[in-house]
Amino acid sequence: MRTPGLRAVLVLVAGWATAAGGGMLAPSKPSQMVLVTVGPAAGCPQGMQNLTEQIFPDGTRGPFSIPPGQVLVVTEVEWSVAGAPPNVYSGAGILLASHTDGPLWSDEALTDGNGFVGKSSLVPSAVVKSGDTLCRYTTPGIGLGLMLRGFLTKDR
């Protein structure tokens, strides 16, 4: 007796096992996770700020750079704008100083009646190599807070 349904289930399970066995890109240790914000440094185009300061789990801060042989996988960006005109679109973005073909990430949202907007945005696929300079840009003339979350992993 043949059971075509069972054969289909086995094929589906085998395909899932192969995909799962290929590994998921995720941090393997908590120490790989980073929270990065604006810090002192040069290297970004005029009017932009470097993302060169790491905020550690205990709240202390220190310099951030991607170690040689590793990459930064960006997973989320939290940003806010205050002091903008009410009910206008304001935005933020991250680009690499070494690339001029567009941003690594960008977002915008409508300010409220007081000129404030804030968001947390998931980033689907942004990988930054060691040696690249992360730059933050904003809507001109408007104060902004921005934090980038991600993790460090080996460059393959």
N, CA, C and O atoms as a GROMACS GRO file, in nm:
protein
  624
    1MET      N    1   0.083  -0.118   0.000
    1MET     CA    2   0.000   0.000   0.000
    1MET      C    3   0.088   0.125   0.000
    1MET      O    4   0.179   0.137   0.082
    2ARG      N    5   0.061   0.216  -0.090
    2ARG     CA    6   0.139   0.339  -0.100
    2ARG      C    7   0.072   0.450  -0.020
    2ARG      O    8  -0.050   0.458  -0.010
    3THR      N    9   0.155   0.534   0.038
    3THR     CA   10   0.103   0.647   0.116
    3THR      C   11   0.172   0.776   0.071
    3THR      O   12   0.270   0.819   0.131
    4PRO      N   13   0.120   0.838  -0.037
    4PRO     CA   14   0.182   0.959  -0.090
    4PRO      C   15   0.184   1.073   0.012
    4PRO      O   16   0.277   1.154   0.010
    5GLY      N   17   0.087   1.080   0.099
    5GLY     CA   18   0.085   1.186   0.200
    5GLY      C   19   0.203   1.175   0.294
    5GLY      O   20   0.262   1.276   0.331
    6LEU      N   21   0.237   1.053   0.334
    6LEU     CA   22   0.350   1.032   0.424
    6LEU      C   23   0.481   1.072   0.356
    6LEU      O   24   0.568   1.132   0.420
    7ARG      N   25   0.494   1.040   0.228
    7ARG     CA   26   0.615   1.076   0.153
    7ARG      C   27   0.629   1.230   0.150
    7ARG      O   28   0.739   1.281   0.167
    8ALA      N   29   0.521   1.302   0.129
    8ALA     CA   30   0.525   1.448   0.125
    8ALA      C   31   0.567   1.505   0.260
    8ALA      O   32   0.645   1.599   0.266
    9VAL      N   33   0.516   1.448   0.368
    9VAL     CA   34   0.553   1.494   0.502
    9VAL      C   35   0.702   1.471   0.526
    9VAL      O   36   0.769   1.558   0.582
   10LEU      N   37   0.754   1.354   0.486
   10LEU     CA   38   0.896   1.326   0.504
   10LEU      C   39   0.983   1.423   0.425
   10LEU      O   40   1.087   1.467   0.475
   11VAL      N   41   0.941   1.457   0.304
   11VAL     CA   42   1.017   1.552   0.223
   11VAL      C   43   1.017   1.689   0.290
   11VAL      O   44   1.120   1.755   0.295
   12LEU      N   45   0.902   1.733   0.341
   12LEU     CA   46   0.894   1.862   0.408
   12LEU      C   47   0.981   1.865   0.533
   12LEU      O   48   1.052   1.963   0.557
   13VAL      N   49   0.977   1.759   0.613
   13VAL     CA   50   1.057   1.752   0.735
   13VAL      C   51   1.206   1.752   0.699
   13VAL      O   52   1.284   1.819   0.765
   14ALA      N   53   1.246   1.678   0.597
   14ALA     CA   54   1.385   1.675   0.555
   14ALA      C   55   1.432   1.812   0.508
   14ALA      O   56   1.544   1.853   0.539
   15GLY      N   57   1.348   1.884   0.436
   15GLY     CA   58   1.382   2.018   0.391
   15GLY      C   59   1.396   2.115   0.507
   15GLY      O   60   1.485   2.200   0.507
   16TRP      N   61   1.309   2.104   0.606
   16TRP     CA   62   1.317   2.190   0.724
   16TRP      C   63   1.444   2.162   0.802
   16TRP      O   64   1.510   2.256   0.847
   17ALA      N   65   1.479   2.038   0.818
   17ALA     CA   66   1.599   2.002   0.892
   17ALA      C   67   1.724   2.056   0.823
   17ALA      O   68   1.818   2.099   0.890
   18THR      N   69   1.725   2.055   0.691
   18THR     CA   70   1.840   2.108   0.618
   18THR      C   71   1.852   2.258   0.640
   18THR      O   72   1.961   2.309   0.666
   19ALA      N   73   1.740   2.329   0.630
   19ALA     CA   74   1.743   2.474   0.649
   19ALA      C   75   1.784   2.508   0.792
   19ALA      O   76   1.864   2.599   0.814
   20ALA      N   77   1.730   2.436   0.888
   20ALA     CA   78   1.763   2.462   1.027
   20ALA      C   79   1.908   2.425   1.055
   20ALA      O   80   1.974   2.492   1.134
   21GLY      N   81   1.958   2.321   0.992
   21GLY     CA   82   2.095   2.278   1.014
   21GLY      C   83   2.195   2.375   0.956
   21GLY      O   84   2.311   2.376   0.997
   22GLY      N   85   2.153   2.459   0.860
   22GLY     CA   86   2.241   2.559   0.800
   22GLY      C   87   2.277   2.668   0.899
   22GLY      O   88   2.372   2.744   0.875
   23GLY      N   89   2.206   2.677   1.008
   23GLY     CA   90   2.236   2.773   1.113
   23GLY      C   91   2.166   2.906   1.094
   23GLY      O   92   2.150   2.955   0.983
   24MET      N   93   2.126   2.961   1.205
   24MET     CA   94   2.061   3.091   1.204
   24MET      C   95   2.164   3.195   1.248
   24MET      O   96   2.245   3.167   1.337
   25LEU      N   97   2.163   3.310   1.190
   25LEU     CA   98   2.256   3.415   1.226
   25LEU      C   99   2.203   3.484   1.350
   25LEU      O  100   2.105   3.559   1.344
   26ALA      N  101   2.269   3.460   1.462
   26ALA     CA  102   2.229   3.516   1.590
   26ALA      C  103   2.349   3.513   1.684
   26ALA      O  104   2.442   3.435   1.663
   27PRO      N  105   2.349   3.598   1.786
   27PRO     CA  106   2.461   3.595   1.879
   27PRO      C  107   2.462   3.463   1.957
   27PRO      O  108   2.356   3.411   1.993
   28SER      N  109   2.580   3.411   1.983
   28SER     CA  110   2.590   3.288   2.060
   28SER      C  111   2.623   3.317   2.207
   28SER      O  112   2.609   3.230   2.292
   29LYS      N  113   2.668   3.442   2.235
   29LYS     CA  114   2.700   3.483   2.372
   29LYS      C  115   2.645   3.624   2.395
   29LYS      O  116   2.644   3.705   2.302
   30PRO      N  117   2.600   3.654   2.516
   30PRO     CA  118   2.552   3.790   2.544
   30PRO      C  119   2.657   3.897   2.519
   30PRO      O  120   2.623   4.010   2.485
   31SER      N  121   2.784   3.863   2.535
   31SER     CA  122   2.891   3.962   2.516
   31SER      C  123   2.902   4.007   2.370
   31SER      O  124   2.969   4.107   2.343
   32GLN      N  125   2.841   3.936   2.278
   32GLN     CA  126   2.843   3.976   2.136
   32GLN      C  127   2.744   4.087   2.106
   32GLN      O  128   2.756   4.155   2.005
   33MET      N  129   2.644   4.105   2.194
   33MET     CA  130   2.540   4.204   2.170
   33MET      C  131   2.593   4.344   2.202
   33MET      O  132   2.662   4.363   2.302
   34VAL      N  133   2.560   4.442   2.116
   34VAL     CA  134   2.608   4.578   2.137
   34VAL      C  135   2.493   4.678   2.124
   34VAL      O  136   2.395   4.656   2.052
   35LEU      N  137   2.510   4.788   2.195
   35LEU     CA  138   2.422   4.904   2.185
   35LEU      C  139   2.514   5.022   2.156
   35LEU      O  140   2.600   5.056   2.237
   36VAL      N  141   2.496   5.085   2.040
   36VAL     CA  142   2.588   5.188   1.993
   36VAL      C  143   2.512   5.319   1.973
   36VAL      O  144   2.398   5.320   1.928
   37THR      N  145   2.579   5.429   2.008
   37THR     CA  146   2.518   5.561   1.991
   37THR      C  147   2.624   5.660   1.941
   37THR      O  148   2.738   5.622   1.914
   38VAL      N  149   2.585   5.785   1.929
   38VAL     CA  150   2.676   5.888   1.879
   38VAL      C  151   2.790   5.909   1.978
   38VAL      O  152   2.768   5.916   2.099
   39GLY      N  153   2.910   5.920   1.924
   39GLY     CA  154   3.027   5.944   2.007
   39GLY      C  155   3.127   6.030   1.934
   39GLY      O  156   3.109   6.062   1.816
   40PRO      N  157   3.233   6.069   2.004
   40PRO     CA  158   3.333   6.156   1.942
   40PRO      C  159   3.419   6.079   1.842
   40PRO      O  160   3.465   5.968   1.871
   41ALA      N  161   3.440   6.134   1.730
   41ALA     CA  162   3.530   6.080   1.627
   41ALA      C  163   3.507   6.157   1.499
   41ALA      O  164   3.409   6.231   1.485
   42ALA      N  165   3.597   6.139   1.406
   42ALA     CA  166   3.584   6.202   1.275
   42ALA      C  167   3.565   6.092   1.172
   42ALA      O  168   3.578   5.974   1.203
   43GLY      N  169   3.535   6.131   1.051
   43GLY     CA  170   3.524   6.033   0.944
   43GLY      C  171   3.394   6.035   0.869
   43GLY      O  172   3.383   5.974   0.763
   44CYS      N  173   3.294   6.104   0.922
   44CYS     CA  174   3.165   6.112   0.853
   44CYS      C  175   3.159   6.240   0.770
   44CYS      O  176   3.226   6.338   0.802
   45PRO      N  177   3.078   6.238   0.665
   45PRO     CA  178   3.059   6.361   0.587
   45PRO      C  179   3.004   6.473   0.673
   45PRO      O  180   2.945   6.449   0.778
   46GLN      N  181   3.025   6.597   0.629
   46GLN     CA  182   2.981   6.714   0.703
   46GLN      C  183   2.831   6.706   0.733
   46GLN      O  184   2.752   6.667   0.647
   47GLY      N  185   2.794   6.742   0.854
   47GLY     CA  186   2.654   6.742   0.895
   47GLY      C  187   2.607   6.610   0.952
   47GLY      O  188   2.492   6.598   0.994
   48MET      N  189   2.694   6.509   0.953
   48MET     CA  190   2.659   6.378   1.009
   48MET      C  191   2.743   6.352   1.132
   48MET      O  192   2.846   6.416   1.154
   49GLN      N  193   2.698   6.257   1.212
   49GLN     CA  194   2.771   6.223   1.334
   49GLN      C  195   2.808   6.075   1.332
   49GLN      O  196   2.735   5.990   1.281
   50ASN      N  197   2.925   6.046   1.391
   50ASN     CA  198   2.974   5.908   1.399
   50ASN      C  199   2.901   5.830   1.507
   50ASN      O  200   2.868   5.884   1.613
   51LEU      N  201   2.876   5.705   1.480
   51LEU     CA  202   2.823   5.613   1.580
   51LEU      C  203   2.943   5.535   1.634
   51LEU      O  204   2.977   5.428   1.583
   52THR      N  205   3.007   5.590   1.736
   52THR     CA  206   3.133   5.535   1.784
   52THR      C  207   3.137   5.512   1.934
   52THR      O  208   3.244   5.490   1.991
   53GLU      N  209   3.023   5.517   2.000
   53GLU     CA  210   3.022   5.498   2.145
   53GLU      C  211   2.930   5.382   2.180
   53GLU      O  212   2.815   5.376   2.136
   54GLN      N  213   2.982   5.290   2.260
   54GLN     CA  214   2.904   5.174   2.304
   54GLN      C  215   2.852   5.199   2.444
   54GLN      O  216   2.923   5.250   2.530
   55ILE      N  217   2.726   5.163   2.466
   55ILE     CA  218   2.667   5.168   2.600
   55ILE      C  219   2.664   5.025   2.652
   55ILE      O  220   2.600   4.938   2.593
   56PHE      N  221   2.735   5.001   2.761
   56PHE     CA  222   2.747   4.867   2.817
   56PHE      C  223   2.628   4.835   2.908
   56PHE      O  224   2.558   4.926   2.951
   57PRO      N  225   2.604   4.707   2.938
   57PRO     CA  226   2.488   4.668   3.020
   57PRO      C  227   2.481   4.738   3.155
   57PRO      O  228   2.371   4.758   3.208
   58ASP      N  229   2.596   4.776   3.213
   58ASP     CA  230   2.594   4.844   3.343
   58ASP      C  231   2.574   4.995   3.331
   58ASP      O  232   2.577   5.066   3.432
   59GLY      N  233   2.553   5.044   3.208
   59GLY     CA  234   2.527   5.186   3.186
   59GLY      C  235   2.651   5.268   3.155
   59GLY      O  236   2.640   5.384   3.116
   60THR      N  237   2.769   5.209   3.171
   60THR     CA  238   2.891   5.283   3.138
   60THR      C  239   2.906   5.289   2.986
   60THR      O  240   2.841   5.215   2.912
   61ARG      N  241   2.992   5.379   2.942
   61ARG     CA  242   3.014   5.400   2.799
   61ARG      C  243   3.162   5.386   2.766
   61ARG      O  244   3.249   5.409   2.850
   62GLY      N  245   3.187   5.350   2.643
   62GLY     CA  246   3.325   5.339   2.596
   62GLY      C  247   3.328   5.344   2.445
   62GLY      O  248   3.223   5.338   2.380
   63PRO      N  249   3.448   5.355   2.388
   63PRO     CA  250   3.460   5.362   2.243
   63PRO      C  251   3.413   5.233   2.177
   63PRO      O  252   3.429   5.124   2.232
   64PHE      N  253   3.354   5.247   2.058
   64PHE     CA  254   3.308   5.130   1.982
   64PHE      C  255   3.372   5.130   1.845
   64PHE      O  256   3.378   5.231   1.776
   65SER      N  257   3.421   5.013   1.808
   65SER     CA  258   3.463   4.987   1.670
   65SER      C  259   3.446   4.838   1.646
   65SER      O  260   3.448   4.758   1.740
   66ILE      N  261   3.429   4.801   1.522
   66ILE     CA  262   3.412   4.660   1.487
   66ILE      C  263   3.551   4.597   1.482
   66ILE      O  264   3.635   4.640   1.404
   67PRO      N  265   3.574   4.494   1.563
   67PRO     CA  266   3.707   4.432   1.566
   67PRO      C  267   3.744   4.368   1.431
   67PRO      O  268   3.656   4.323   1.358
   68PRO      N  269   3.873   4.365   1.398
   68PRO     CA  270   3.916   4.299   1.274
   68PRO      C  271   3.869   4.154   1.271
   68PRO      O  272   3.870   4.085   1.372
   69GLY      N  273   3.826   4.109   1.153
   69GLY     CA  274   3.779   3.972   1.137
   69GLY      C  275   3.635   3.950   1.181
   69GLY      O  276   3.586   3.837   1.179
   70GLN      N  277   3.568   4.057   1.220
   70GLN     CA  278   3.428   4.046   1.262
   70GLN      C  279   3.341   4.142   1.182
   70GLN      O  280   3.391   4.232   1.114
   71VAL      N  281   3.211   4.121   1.192
   71VAL     CA  282   3.112   4.211   1.133
   71VAL      C  283   3.010   4.247   1.240
   71VAL      O  284   2.992   4.174   1.338
   72LEU      N  285   2.945   4.359   1.219
   72LEU     CA  286   2.833   4.400   1.303
   72LEU      C  287   2.705   4.372   1.227
   72LEU      O  288   2.687   4.420   1.116
   73VAL      N  289   2.618   4.294   1.286
   73VAL     CA  290   2.486   4.268   1.228
   73VAL      C  291   2.388   4.360   1.301
   73VAL      O  292   2.363   4.342   1.420
   74VAL      N  293   2.334   4.458   1.230
   74VAL     CA  294   2.241   4.555   1.288
   74VAL      C  295   2.103   4.492   1.291
   74VAL      O  296   2.055   4.442   1.189
   75THR      N  297   2.038   4.493   1.408
   75THR     CA  298   1.907   4.429   1.422
   75THR      C  299   1.794   4.528   1.451
   75THR      O  300   1.678   4.501   1.420
   76GLU      N  301   1.828   4.643   1.511
   76GLU     CA  302   1.724   4.737   1.549
   76GLU      C  303   1.784   4.877   1.563
   76GLU      O  304   1.900   4.892   1.601
   77VAL      N  305   1.704   4.977   1.533
   77VAL     CA  306   1.744   5.116   1.554
   77VAL      C  307   1.630   5.187   1.628
   77VAL      O  308   1.515   5.183   1.586
   78GLU      N  309   1.665   5.253   1.738
   78GLU     CA  310   1.570   5.336   1.812
   78GLU      C  311   1.608   5.481   1.786
   78GLU      O  312   1.724   5.520   1.801
   79TRP      N  313   1.510   5.561   1.748
   79TRP     CA  314   1.540   5.700   1.720
   79TRP      C  315   1.426   5.790   1.765
   79TRP      O  316   1.311   5.747   1.776
   80SER      N  317   1.461   5.917   1.790
   80SER     CA  318   1.359   6.014   1.829
   80SER      C  319   1.400   6.153   1.782
   80SER      O  320   1.519   6.183   1.768
   81VAL      N  321   1.301   6.235   1.759
   81VAL     CA  322   1.321   6.374   1.719
   81VAL      C  323   1.235   6.459   1.812
   81VAL      O  324   1.119   6.428   1.838
   82ALA      N  325   1.295   6.567   1.862
   82ALA     CA  326   1.222   6.663   1.944
   82ALA      C  327   1.249   6.802   1.891
   82ALA      O  328   1.358   6.829   1.840
   83GLY      N  329   1.152   6.889   1.902
   83GLY     CA  330   1.172   7.026   1.857
   83GLY      C  331   1.146   7.050   1.710
   83GLY      O  332   1.180   7.156   1.657
   84ALA      N  333   1.085   6.955   1.644
   84ALA     CA  334   1.049   6.972   1.503
   84ALA      C  335   0.914   7.045   1.495
   84ALA      O  336   0.842   7.052   1.594
   85PRO      N  337   0.882   7.098   1.381
   85PRO     CA  338   0.747   7.154   1.367
   85PRO      C  339   0.642   7.043   1.388
   85PRO      O  340   0.669   6.927   1.358
   86PRO      N  341   0.526   7.077   1.438
   86PRO     CA  342   0.422   6.976   1.456
   86PRO      C  343   0.368   6.925   1.324
   86PRO      O  344   0.359   6.998   1.225
   87ASN      N  345   0.332   6.800   1.323
   87ASN     CA  346   0.264   6.734   1.211
   87ASN      C  347   0.341   6.740   1.079
   87ASN      O  348   0.282   6.764   0.973
   88VAL      N  349   0.472   6.719   1.086
   88VAL     CA  350   0.555   6.707   0.966
   88VAL      C  351   0.634   6.576   0.975
   88VAL      O  352   0.653   6.520   1.083
   89TYR      N  353   0.678   6.528   0.860
   89TYR     CA  354   0.761   6.408   0.861
   89TYR      C  355   0.904   6.444   0.896
   89TYR      O  356   0.963   6.535   0.838
   90SER      N  357   0.958   6.372   0.994
   90SER     CA  358   1.098   6.385   1.033
   90SER      C  359   1.160   6.248   1.023
   90SER      O  360   1.091   6.146   1.032
   91GLY      N  361   1.291   6.244   1.003
   91GLY     CA  362   1.352   6.114   0.984
   91GLY      C  363   1.496   6.108   1.026
   91GLY      O  364   1.557   6.207   1.066
   92ALA      N  365   1.549   5.987   1.017
   92ALA     CA  366   1.688   5.959   1.051
   92ALA      C  367   1.738   5.849   0.960
   92ALA      O  368   1.659   5.777   0.898
   93GLY      N  369   1.868   5.837   0.954
   93GLY     CA  370   1.927   5.731   0.874
   93GLY      C  371   2.067   5.699   0.918
   93GLY      O  372   2.130   5.776   0.991
   94ILE      N  373   2.117   5.586   0.873
   94ILE     CA  374   2.254   5.544   0.899
   94ILE      C  375   2.315   5.510   0.765
   94ILE      O  376   2.256   5.438   0.685
   95LEU      N  377   2.434   5.562   0.742
   95LEU     CA  378   2.506   5.523   0.622
   95LEU      C  379   2.650   5.492   0.659
   95LEU      O  380   2.696   5.524   0.769
   96LEU      N  381   2.720   5.430   0.566
   96LEU     CA  382   2.861   5.400   0.584
   96LEU      C  383   2.940   5.509   0.514
   96LEU      O  384   2.911   5.541   0.398
   97ALA      N  385   3.040   5.566   0.580
   97ALA     CA  386   3.118   5.675   0.523
   97ALA      C  387   3.186   5.632   0.394
   97ALA      O  388   3.211   5.716   0.307
   98SER      N  389   3.216   5.504   0.380
   98SER     CA  390   3.287   5.455   0.261
   98SER      C  391   3.196   5.428   0.142
   98SER      O  392   3.244   5.395   0.034
   99HIS      N  393   3.063   5.442   0.161
   99HIS     CA  394   2.968   5.412   0.053
   99HIS      C  395   2.884   5.536   0.024
   99HIS      O  396   2.837   5.602   0.116
  100THR      N  397   2.866   5.565  -0.102
  100THR     CA  398   2.784   5.681  -0.139
  100THR      C  399   2.660   5.639  -0.217
  100THR      O  400   2.591   5.724  -0.274
  101ASP      N  401   2.632   5.510  -0.219
  101ASP     CA  402   2.520   5.461  -0.300
  101ASP      C  403   2.389   5.451  -0.223
  101ASP      O  404   2.296   5.385  -0.269
  102GLY      N  405   2.380   5.516  -0.109
  102GLY     CA  406   2.255   5.516  -0.034
  102GLY      C  407   2.274   5.471   0.108
  102GLY      O  408   2.380   5.420   0.145
  103PRO      N  409   2.171   5.490   0.189
  103PRO     CA  410   2.182   5.458   0.331
  103PRO      C  411   2.179   5.307   0.359
  103PRO      O  412   2.125   5.228   0.281
  104LEU      N  413   2.239   5.271   0.470
  104LEU     CA  414   2.231   5.134   0.523
  104LEU      C  415   2.091   5.113   0.578
  104LEU      O  416   2.034   5.004   0.567
  105TRP      N  417   2.036   5.219   0.637
  105TRP     CA  418   1.902   5.215   0.697
  105TRP      C  419   1.848   5.357   0.700
  105TRP      O  420   1.924   5.452   0.720
  106SER      N  421   1.718   5.373   0.681
  106SER     CA  422   1.654   5.503   0.700
  106SER      C  423   1.507   5.483   0.738
  106SER      O  424   1.448   5.379   0.709
  107ASP      N  425   1.451   5.584   0.801
  107ASP     CA  426   1.313   5.576   0.847
  107ASP      C  427   1.260   5.717   0.864
  107ASP      O  428   1.338   5.812   0.879
  108GLU      N  429   1.130   5.732   0.861
  108GLU     CA  430   1.068   5.860   0.890
  108GLU      C  431   0.930   5.836   0.949
  108GLU      O  432   0.870   5.730   0.931
  109ALA      N  433   0.882   5.937   1.022
  109ALA     CA  434   0.750   5.928   1.083
  109ALA      C  435   0.697   6.069   1.104
  109ALA      O  436   0.772   6.167   1.100
  110LEU      N  437   0.569   6.077   1.125
  110LEU     CA  438   0.500   6.205   1.143
  110LEU      C  439   0.513   6.252   1.288
  110LEU      O  440   0.483   6.176   1.381
  111THR      N  441   0.557   6.377   1.307
  111THR     CA  442   0.567   6.431   1.443
  111THR      C  443   0.427   6.456   1.499
  111THR      O  444   0.330   6.473   1.425
  112ASP      N  445   0.420   6.459   1.631
  112ASP     CA  446   0.292   6.488   1.695
  112ASP      C  447   0.271   6.639   1.703
  112ASP      O  448   0.349   6.715   1.646
  113GLY      N  449   0.167   6.683   1.773
  113GLY     CA  450   0.135   6.825   1.783
  113GLY      C  451   0.240   6.907   1.856
  113GLY      O  452   0.241   7.029   1.845
  114ASN      N  453   0.329   6.840   1.931
  114ASN     CA  454   0.437   6.909   2.001
  114ASN      C  455   0.571   6.899   1.928
  114ASN      O  456   0.673   6.945   1.980
  115GLY      N  457   0.572   6.841   1.809
  115GLY     CA  458   0.696   6.830   1.733
  115GLY      C  459   0.785   6.714   1.775
  115GLY      O  460   0.906   6.719   1.753
  116PHE      N  461   0.726   6.611   1.835
  116PHE     CA  462   0.804   6.495   1.881
  116PHE      C  463   0.764   6.370   1.803
  116PHE      O  464   0.647   6.352   1.769
  117VAL      N  465   0.860   6.286   1.775
  117VAL     CA  466   0.833   6.154   1.720
  117VAL      C  467   0.944   6.062   1.766
  117VAL      O  468   1.059   6.104   1.780
  118GLY      N  469   0.911   5.937   1.791
  118GLY     CA  470   1.010   5.837   1.829
  118GLY      C  471   0.965   5.700   1.782
  118GLY      O  472   0.846   5.670   1.780
  119LYS      N  473   1.061   5.618   1.744
  119LYS     CA  474   1.029   5.485   1.692
  119LYS      C  475   1.140   5.386   1.726
  119LYS      O  476   1.255   5.422   1.751
  120SER      N  477   1.101   5.263   1.726
  120SER     CA  478   1.196   5.153   1.731
  120SER      C  479   1.170   5.072   1.604
  120SER      O  480   1.059   5.023   1.582
  121SER      N  481   1.272   5.058   1.520
  121SER     CA  482   1.255   4.994   1.391
  121SER      C  483   1.346   4.871   1.380
  121SER      O  484   1.466   4.880   1.404
  122LEU      N  485   1.287   4.758   1.343
  122LEU     CA  486   1.367   4.640   1.316
  122LEU      C  487   1.441   4.658   1.184
  122LEU      O  488   1.388   4.717   1.090
  123VAL      N  489   1.562   4.605   1.177
  123VAL     CA  490   1.644   4.617   1.056
  123VAL      C  491   1.662   4.475   1.002
  123VAL      O  492   1.726   4.393   1.067
  124PRO      N  493   1.608   4.445   0.885
  124PRO     CA  494   1.606   4.307   0.836
  124PRO      C  495   1.741   4.250   0.792
  124PRO      O  496   1.767   4.132   0.815
  125SER      N  497   1.826   4.329   0.730
  125SER     CA  498   1.952   4.270   0.680
  125SER      C  499   2.056   4.378   0.656
  125SER      O  500   2.073   4.426   0.544
  126ALA      N  501   2.127   4.415   0.762
  126ALA     CA  502   2.232   4.516   0.751
  126ALA      C  503   2.357   4.462   0.820
  126ALA      O  504   2.358   4.442   0.942
  127VAL      N  505   2.461   4.440   0.742
  127VAL     CA  506   2.587   4.387   0.795
  127VAL      C  507   2.696   4.488   0.764
  127VAL      O  508   2.709   4.535   0.651
  128VAL      N  509   2.776   4.521   0.866
  128VAL     CA  510   2.881   4.621   0.853
  128VAL      C  511   3.015   4.555   0.884
  128VAL      O  512   3.031   4.491   0.988
  129LYS      N  513   3.111   4.570   0.794
  129LYS     CA  514   3.243   4.509   0.810
  129LYS      C  515   3.333   4.595   0.897
  129LYS      O  516   3.312   4.715   0.912
  130SER      N  517   3.434   4.531   0.953
  130SER     CA  518   3.536   4.600   1.030
  130SER      C  519   3.602   4.706   0.942
  130SER      O  520   3.627   4.683   0.824
  131GLY      N  521   3.629   4.822   1.000
  131GLY     CA  522   3.692   4.930   0.925
  131GLY      C  523   3.594   5.030   0.867
  131GLY      O  524   3.634   5.141   0.832
  132ASP      N  525   3.466   4.994   0.856
  132ASP     CA  526   3.366   5.088   0.806
  132ASP      C  527   3.327   5.186   0.917
  132ASP      O  528   3.324   5.149   1.034
  133THR      N  529   3.298   5.309   0.879
  133THR     CA  530   3.255   5.412   0.973
  133THR      C  531   3.105   5.429   0.961
  133THR      O  532   3.053   5.460   0.854
  134LEU      N  533   3.034   5.409   1.072
  134LEU     CA  534   2.889   5.428   1.075
  134LEU      C  535   2.858   5.574   1.101
  134LEU      O  536   2.910   5.634   1.195
  135CYS      N  537   2.773   5.633   1.017
  135CYS     CA  538   2.737   5.774   1.028
  135CYS      C  539   2.585   5.788   1.044
  135CYS      O  540   2.508   5.717   0.979
  136ARG      N  541   2.545   5.880   1.130
  136ARG     CA  542   2.404   5.908   1.152
  136ARG      C  543   2.369   6.041   1.086
  136ARG      O  544   2.441   6.140   1.102
  137TYR      N  545   2.260   6.043   1.011
  137TYR     CA  546   2.211   6.170   0.958
  137TYR      C  547   2.067   6.188   1.002
  137TYR      O  548   1.997   6.091   1.032
  138THR      N  549   2.023   6.313   1.004
  138THR     CA  550   1.889   6.345   1.052
  138THR      C  551   1.825   6.451   0.964
  138THR      O  552   1.888   6.510   0.876
  139THR      N  553   1.698   6.472   0.989
  139THR     CA  554   1.629   6.583   0.925
  139THR      C  555   1.703   6.711   0.965
  139THR      O  556   1.729   6.730   1.084
  140PRO      N  557   1.737   6.798   0.871
  140PRO     CA  558   1.819   6.916   0.901
  140PRO      C  559   1.763   7.003   1.013
  140PRO      O  560   1.643   7.031   1.019
  141GLY      N  561   1.854   7.045   1.103
  141GLY     CA  562   1.821   7.141   1.206
  141GLY      C  563   1.736   7.089   1.320
  141GLY      O  564   1.678   7.169   1.394
  142ILE      N  565   1.728   6.959   1.338
  142ILE     CA  566   1.640   6.905   1.440
  142ILE      C  567   1.719   6.813   1.533
  142ILE      O  568   1.796   6.730   1.486
  143GLY      N  569   1.700   6.828   1.665
  143GLY     CA  570   1.768   6.742   1.761
  143GLY      C  571   1.717   6.599   1.752
  143GLY      O  572   1.599   6.575   1.730
  144LEU      N  573   1.810   6.503   1.770
  144LEU     CA  574   1.773   6.363   1.753
  144LEU      C  575   1.852   6.275   1.847
  144LEU      O  576   1.969   6.301   1.874
  145GLY      N  577   1.787   6.171   1.897
  145GLY     CA  578   1.856   6.065   1.969
  145GLY      C  579   1.850   5.940   1.884
  145GLY      O  580   1.747   5.913   1.822
  146LEU      N  581   1.959   5.864   1.880
  146LEU     CA  582   1.960   5.742   1.800
  146LEU      C  583   2.048   5.638   1.867
  146LEU      O  584   2.161   5.667   1.908
  147MET      N  585   1.996   5.516   1.879
  147MET     CA  586   2.073   5.403   1.930
  147MET      C  587   2.056   5.286   1.835
  147MET      O  588   1.946   5.256   1.788
  148LEU      N  589   2.165   5.222   1.808
  148LEU     CA  590   2.168   5.107   1.718
  148LEU      C  591   2.193   4.982   1.801
  148LEU      O  592   2.285   4.980   1.883
  149ARG      N  593   2.112   4.879   1.782
  149ARG     CA  594   2.133   4.751   1.850
  149ARG      C  595   2.175   4.648   1.746
  149ARG      O  596   2.131   4.650   1.632
  150GLY      N  597   2.261   4.558   1.788
  150GLY     CA  598   2.306   4.452   1.699
  150GLY      C  599   2.399   4.357   1.772
  150GLY      O  600   2.403   4.353   1.894
  151PHE      N  601   2.473   4.280   1.694
  151PHE     CA  602   2.569   4.188   1.755
  151PHE      C  603   2.688   4.169   1.663
  151PHE      O  604   2.679   4.185   1.541
  152LEU      N  605   2.799   4.134   1.726
  152LEU     CA  606   2.924   4.108   1.654
  152LEU      C  607   2.936   3.959   1.629
  152LEU      O  608   2.902   3.877   1.714
  153THR      N  609   2.986   3.923   1.512
  153THR     CA  610   3.009   3.784   1.478
  153THR      C  611   3.125   3.775   1.379
  153THR      O  612   3.166   3.875   1.322
  154LYS      N  613   3.176   3.655   1.360
  154LYS     CA  614   3.289   3.635   1.269
  154LYS      C  615   3.249   3.669   1.126
  154LYS      O  616   3.138   3.641   1.082
  155ASP      N  617   3.343   3.731   1.054
  155ASP     CA  618   3.324   3.761   0.913
  155ASP      C  619   3.353   3.634   0.835
  155ASP      O  620   3.461   3.577   0.848
  156ARG      N  621   3.259   3.589   0.754
  156ARG     CA  622   3.279   3.464   0.680
  156ARG      C  623   3.311   3.489   0.536
  156ARG      O  624   3.330   3.394   0.460
   0.00000   0.00000   0.00000
